[in-house]
Amino acid sequence: MVVPWRAQDFVHCPLRRRARRPQLKRDPLGSNRTNSPMDPDSFDDPVVQAAWLAERRAEAHDYLRAQQVPAGRVADHPAWHLAPYVSLWQVLADRSGLPQYWVIVGDLPTDFLPADAVTSPRAAVAAFAQRWLHLGSLMLEGKPHPTLEIGSPDQNRNLGDLLLRRARLLADFAREDQHW
């Protein structure tokens, strides 16, 4: 069962020297997204699914631009998706067309990983799950992560729990062959 996540994105501090160290700063309980309705049955329609994917691709592009990530272009098609919940996109270098980053968007926090850290979509989903499991556990323990923040400290218990649930779902998706 997928539980809706109304968190904002992982926000990467523009002053940070390396794009590998994300920061979560926005109010994760509010949402300014114009998500499609969460009726999974409507996503069997290719037109509805294509519109949802186009929105997620634009969201990935806008996210990278807002975070000032030195990136090329978001691929035309997702590397993997499970509409209406999650999509994973490769970001390709402008000149070479080689993979630079993986970006995950959907009904969960938006985040990215360098492509040199993981080489396949399945490994990228597993890596996001691992990162979020670690952060969620720290949040529940009331301990700060050295480079990641989400919400305010008084929200750690609720947000940590939500993040752990999303991370476990992603880990299940990465592990189960039926999703690939």
One Martini backbone bead per residue (centre of mass of N, CA, C, O) as a GRO file, in nm:
protein
  180
    1MET     BB    1   0.096   0.036   0.023
    2VAL     BB    2   0.038   0.372  -0.059
    3VAL     BB    3   0.137   0.666   0.099
    4PRO     BB    4   0.090   0.979   0.097
    5TRP     BB    5   0.318   1.239   0.009
    6ARG     BB    6   0.362   1.592   0.127
    7ALA     BB    7   0.642   1.663   0.038
    8GLN     BB    8   0.902   1.813  -0.028
    9ASP     BB    9   1.208   1.874  -0.122
   10PHE     BB   10   1.522   1.836  -0.181
   11VAL     BB   11   1.750   2.077  -0.071
   12HIS     BB   12   2.006   2.240  -0.237
   13CYS     BB   13   2.268   2.412  -0.155
   14PRO     BB   14   2.421   2.660  -0.348
   15LEU     BB   15   2.696   2.680  -0.158
   16ARG     BB   16   2.766   2.410  -0.217
   17ARG     BB   17   3.025   2.238  -0.364
   18ARG     BB   18   2.856   1.972  -0.360
   19ALA     BB   19   2.586   1.784  -0.502
   20ARG     BB   20   2.603   1.526  -0.289
   21ARG     BB   21   2.473   1.732  -0.053
   22PRO     BB   22   2.180   1.738   0.072
   23GLN     BB   23   1.895   1.951   0.146
   24LEU     BB   24   1.625   1.986   0.382
   25LYS     BB   25   1.397   2.278   0.415
   26ARG     BB   26   1.126   2.267   0.348
   27ASP     BB   27   0.797   2.240   0.392
   28PRO     BB   28   0.686   1.906   0.402
   29LEU     BB   29   0.362   1.950   0.442
   30GLY     BB   30   0.351   2.113   0.212
   31SER     BB   31   0.196   2.200  -0.117
   32ASN     BB   32   0.263   2.314  -0.471
   33ARG     BB   33   0.155   2.094  -0.624
   34THR     BB   34   0.004   1.948  -0.936
   35ASN     BB   35  -0.121   1.682  -0.885
   36SER     BB   36  -0.252   1.415  -0.971
   37PRO     BB   37  -0.471   1.207  -0.928
   38MET     BB   38  -0.481   0.914  -0.698
   39ASP     BB   39  -0.596   0.723  -0.937
   40PRO     BB   40  -0.469   0.436  -1.054
   41ASP     BB   41  -0.674   0.360  -1.284
   42SER     BB   42  -0.623   0.615  -1.473
   43PHE     BB   43  -0.314   0.507  -1.547
   44ASP     BB   44  -0.398   0.309  -1.785
   45ASP     BB   45  -0.404   0.557  -1.944
   46PRO     BB   46  -0.178   0.680  -2.166
   47VAL     BB   47  -0.251   0.982  -2.146
   48VAL     BB   48  -0.232   1.015  -1.842
   49GLN     BB   49   0.055   0.906  -1.810
   50ALA     BB   50   0.195   1.110  -1.998
   51ALA     BB   51   0.118   1.361  -1.836
   52TRP     BB   52   0.252   1.277  -1.572
   53LEU     BB   53   0.540   1.250  -1.689
   54ALA     BB   54   0.568   1.540  -1.787
   55GLU     BB   55   0.545   1.665  -1.505
   56ARG     BB   56   0.791   1.516  -1.381
   57ARG     BB   57   1.004   1.620  -1.574
   58ALA     BB   58   0.963   1.918  -1.508
   59GLU     BB   59   1.021   1.887  -1.207
   60ALA     BB   60   1.312   1.793  -1.237
   61HIS     BB   61   1.415   2.038  -1.387
   62ASP     BB   62   1.331   2.258  -1.180
   63TYR     BB   63   1.486   2.145  -0.941
   64LEU     BB   64   1.774   2.165  -1.055
   65ARG     BB   65   1.762   2.467  -1.110
   66ALA     BB   66   1.694   2.564  -0.817
   67GLN     BB   67   1.967   2.408  -0.708
   68GLN     BB   68   2.208   2.456  -0.906
   69VAL     BB   69   2.262   2.217  -1.091
   70PRO     BB   70   2.516   2.096  -1.296
   71ALA     BB   71   2.318   2.026  -1.568
   72GLY     BB   72   2.169   1.906  -1.817
   73ARG     BB   73   1.933   1.683  -1.929
   74VAL     BB   74   1.636   1.548  -1.924
   75ALA     BB   75   1.510   1.286  -2.014
   76ASP     BB   76   1.239   1.195  -2.213
   77HIS     BB   77   1.247   0.928  -2.042
   78PRO     BB   78   1.205   0.716  -1.811
   79ALA     BB   79   1.376   0.466  -1.643
   80TRP     BB   80   1.140   0.469  -1.421
   81HIS     BB   81   0.795   0.367  -1.324
   82LEU     BB   82   0.497   0.434  -1.092
   83ALA     BB   83   0.203   0.510  -1.162
   84PRO     BB   84   0.138   0.785  -0.937
   85TYR     BB   85   0.427   0.779  -0.754
   86VAL     BB   86   0.695   0.719  -0.945
   87SER     BB   87   1.005   0.865  -1.084
   88LEU     BB   88   1.292   0.801  -1.297
   89TRP     BB   89   1.572   1.006  -1.394
   90GLN     BB   90   1.789   1.099  -1.636
   91VAL     BB   91   2.086   1.293  -1.654
   92LEU     BB   92   2.231   1.461  -1.925
   93ALA     BB   93   2.483   1.561  -2.092
   94ASP     BB   94   2.503   1.788  -2.332
   95ARG     BB   95   2.751   1.687  -2.508
   96SER     BB   96   2.776   1.362  -2.447
   97GLY     BB   97   2.514   1.212  -2.305
   98LEU     BB   98   2.595   1.142  -2.033
   99PRO     BB   99   2.552   1.047  -1.727
  100GLN     BB  100   2.497   1.239  -1.416
  101TYR     BB  101   2.198   1.177  -1.304
  102TRP     BB  102   1.951   1.104  -1.058
  103VAL     BB  103   1.591   1.147  -1.053
  104ILE     BB  104   1.336   1.177  -0.803
  105VAL     BB  105   0.975   1.162  -0.853
  106GLY     BB  106   0.659   1.249  -0.684
  107ASP     BB  107   0.505   1.097  -0.397
  108LEU     BB  108   0.782   1.243  -0.299
  109PRO     BB  109   1.077   1.327  -0.262
  110THR     BB  110   1.305   1.519  -0.413
  111ASP     BB  111   1.597   1.375  -0.577
  112PHE     BB  112   1.962   1.319  -0.603
  113LEU     BB  113   2.218   1.145  -0.797
  114PRO     BB  114   2.502   1.041  -0.897
  115ALA     BB  115   2.586   0.837  -1.167
  116ASP     BB  116   2.864   0.725  -1.051
  117ALA     BB  117   2.727   0.573  -0.799
  118VAL     BB  118   2.510   0.468  -1.013
  119THR     BB  119   2.415   0.247  -1.305
  120SER     BB  120   2.108   0.189  -1.230
  121PRO     BB  121   1.783   0.216  -1.165
  122ARG     BB  122   1.770   0.010  -0.935
  123ALA     BB  123   2.014   0.124  -0.777
  124ALA     BB  124   1.894   0.405  -0.735
  125VAL     BB  125   1.648   0.326  -0.569
  126ALA     BB  126   1.816   0.191  -0.346
  127ALA     BB  127   1.980   0.447  -0.270
  128PHE     BB  128   1.746   0.621  -0.182
  129ALA     BB  129   1.646   0.432   0.036
  130GLN     BB  130   1.904   0.435   0.208
  131ARG     BB  131   1.914   0.737   0.266
  132TRP     BB  132   1.625   0.755   0.397
  133LEU     BB  133   1.668   0.553   0.624
  134HIS     BB  134   1.886   0.708   0.767
  135LEU     BB  135   1.741   0.977   0.809
  136GLY     BB  136   1.484   0.873   0.950
  137SER     BB  137   1.631   0.750   1.195
  138LEU     BB  138   1.758   1.009   1.298
  139MET     BB  139   1.495   1.164   1.339
  140LEU     BB  140   1.374   0.967   1.555
  141GLU     BB  141   1.635   1.017   1.748
  142GLY     BB  142   1.715   1.336   1.727
  143LYS     BB  143   1.934   1.342   1.503
  144PRO     BB  144   2.163   1.486   1.316
  145HIS     BB  145   2.255   1.544   1.004
  146PRO     BB  146   2.532   1.671   0.846
  147THR     BB  147   2.357   1.736   0.541
  148LEU     BB  148   2.053   1.689   0.642
  149GLU     BB  149   1.718   1.831   0.602
  150ILE     BB  150   1.380   1.826   0.754
  151GLY     BB  151   1.234   2.056   0.853
  152SER     BB  152   1.168   2.068   1.183
  153PRO     BB  153   1.246   1.935   1.484
  154ASP     BB  154   0.934   1.906   1.569
  155GLN     BB  155   0.891   1.703   1.297
  156ASN     BB  156   1.066   1.441   1.310
  157ARG     BB  157   0.873   1.214   1.382
  158ASN     BB  158   0.674   1.236   1.140
  159LEU     BB  159   0.884   1.258   0.905
  160GLY     BB  160   1.051   1.009   0.967
  161ASP     BB  161   0.821   0.810   0.925
  162LEU     BB  162   0.755   0.883   0.633
  163LEU     BB  163   1.037   0.833   0.518
  164LEU     BB  164   1.054   0.534   0.596
  165ARG     BB  165   0.815   0.439   0.427
  166ARG     BB  166   0.931   0.526   0.154
  167ALA     BB  167   1.195   0.367   0.173
  168ARG     BB  168   1.066   0.084   0.192
  169LEU     BB  169   0.922   0.094  -0.076
  170LEU     BB  170   1.170   0.133  -0.252
  171ALA     BB  171   1.313  -0.124  -0.160
  172ASP     BB  172   1.093  -0.312  -0.266
  173PHE     BB  173   1.106  -0.227  -0.560
  174ALA     BB  174   1.409  -0.306  -0.600
  175ARG     BB  175   1.371  -0.615  -0.514
  176GLU     BB  176   1.125  -0.653  -0.706
  177ASP     BB  177   1.080  -0.783  -1.022
  178GLN     BB  178   0.784  -0.682  -1.101
  179HIS     BB  179   0.900  -0.368  -1.136
  180TRP     BB  180   1.104  -0.464  -1.398
   0.00000   0.00000   0.00000
